[in-house]
Amino acid sequence: MRTVEDIEIRFPGSLAEALAWQADEKTRGRPLAGGTDLMVQWESGVAAIPERAVSLWGLKELKGIRETPRGIEIGAMTTHTELRSSPLVREKLPALAAAAATVGGRQIQNRGTIAGNVANASPAGDLAPTLLITDGLATAASASGRRDIPLAKLFTGYRKLDVRADELLVSFTLPALPAGAREKFHKIGTRAAQAISKVMGACRVRVQNGTIVSLAVSLGSVAPVPVRLPELEQWIAGRRVDLNLLEEVERRASAEVHPIDDIRSTATYRKWVSGRLVRALLEA
Ligand SMILES: Cc1cc2nc3c(=O)[nH]c(=O)nc-3n(C[C@H](O)[C@H](O)[C@H](O)COP(=O)(O)OP(=O)(O)OC[C@H]3O[C@@H](n4cnc5c(N)ncnc54)[C@H](O)[C@@H]3O)c2cc1C
């Protein structure tokens, strides 16, 4: 039986070299970022042991966080530690910084990357809701060019992404928190540390003179893909924040999600706690 030791791990010298390998089925390898998801999946048999893996760890083109006119551009190989400690991310994308700080422990944060978290395409991936609330883009590259994918269309099903086998995710471009808006991330798990979420979510909200101008809210672990709550978002715009509103928000958020039972929680609990969580996100 093949084991992890049988995998040929290749180390490209540049992104162009990696993309050239990925273009051809005979040289293509499983993208390997920090390996914190893949190593566990290979060892446990959840993912098939591939012939080859392409390590992206050393590719400088996939690193870095910078401000651009389209938003904050984050390289695919940016680690959770880099996200949580970046002054730019903490100021302009505070929910993302907060989510990165809750992923696993320090070892996982030092090694796990934003692209790995997204491309693993688990509904329990903590970063996804914080990306979805920005209405940002993921950029995928292949040997024949680059394309931007709206994050709202990236997750196509359970563990499925709109990224082809010859493509690699290279960056994420996330519009910064607008003036007058605030963001929050919250995660509910069995315990505070090293726990995969039962439900988690993030919101970006703008309130002016006590009235909600706009709300973007996203939850994970309540559907096969991370979701936004468009009905709630539409309903709430223009309404005054008070106790009645928060109670109605809790009811509506809970009604808008349709989770399932699995090893981490029950559908009933997830539905109830989704309402509580969205309410908590809105309570400043
Ligand atoms: C003990 C432990 C605790 C954890 N806790 C959490 C937690 O609290 N929250 C959470 O969300 N996750 C958690 N994880 C999961 C994991 O650490 C994160 O999802 C991490 O961000 C994965 O990133 P990686 O770089 O290690 O990805 P990898 O394991 O290298 O890759 C993951 C997937 O992404 C693909 N991939 C990677 N890079 C690219 C790319 N550039 N383009 C296309 N595909 C790509 C790989 O082929 C693979 O399918 C935990 C894992 C462990 C082992």
The ligand as an ORCA input file, in Angstrom:
! r2SCAN-3c Opt
* xyz 0 1
  C      -4.590     20.378     14.831
  C      -5.294     21.150     13.728
  C      -6.158     22.171     14.088
  C      -6.818     22.899     13.083
  N      -7.672     23.889     13.465
  C      -8.343     24.581     12.532
  C      -9.256     25.619     12.912
  O      -9.464     25.931     14.099
  N      -9.895     26.288     11.919
  C      -9.701     26.005     10.582
  O     -10.309     26.660      9.728
  N      -8.851     25.038     10.208
  C      -8.158     24.322     11.135
  N      -7.296     23.322     10.747
  C      -7.157     23.037      9.318
  C      -5.935     23.708      8.622
  O      -4.895     23.934      9.509
  C      -6.272     25.040      7.930
  O      -7.399     24.891      7.078
  C      -5.083     25.578      7.113
  O      -5.336     26.905      6.767
  C      -4.824     24.786      5.840
  O      -3.771     25.439      5.145
  P      -2.479     24.665      4.603
  O      -1.624     25.713      4.007
  O      -1.879     23.823      5.652
  O      -3.164     23.777      3.473
  P      -2.698     22.346      2.833
  O      -2.962     21.263      3.821
  O      -1.337     22.441      2.264
  O      -3.738     22.269      1.647
  C      -5.141     22.208      1.864
  C      -5.860     22.061      0.515
  O      -5.670     23.236     -0.273
  C      -5.083     22.900     -1.533
  N      -4.238     24.058     -1.867
  C      -3.318     24.631     -1.054
  N      -2.803     25.730     -1.631
  C      -3.414     25.854     -2.830
  C      -3.318     26.799     -3.900
  N      -2.492     27.853     -3.825
  N      -4.088     26.637     -4.975
  C      -4.944     25.577     -5.056
  N      -5.085     24.660     -4.080
  C      -4.330     24.793     -2.986
  C      -4.350     21.594     -1.306
  O      -4.158     20.854     -2.489
  C      -5.319     20.923     -0.350
  O      -6.408     20.370     -1.056
  C      -6.613     22.578     11.729
  C      -5.714     21.554     11.375
  C      -5.074     20.840     12.357
  C      -4.129     19.741     11.962
*
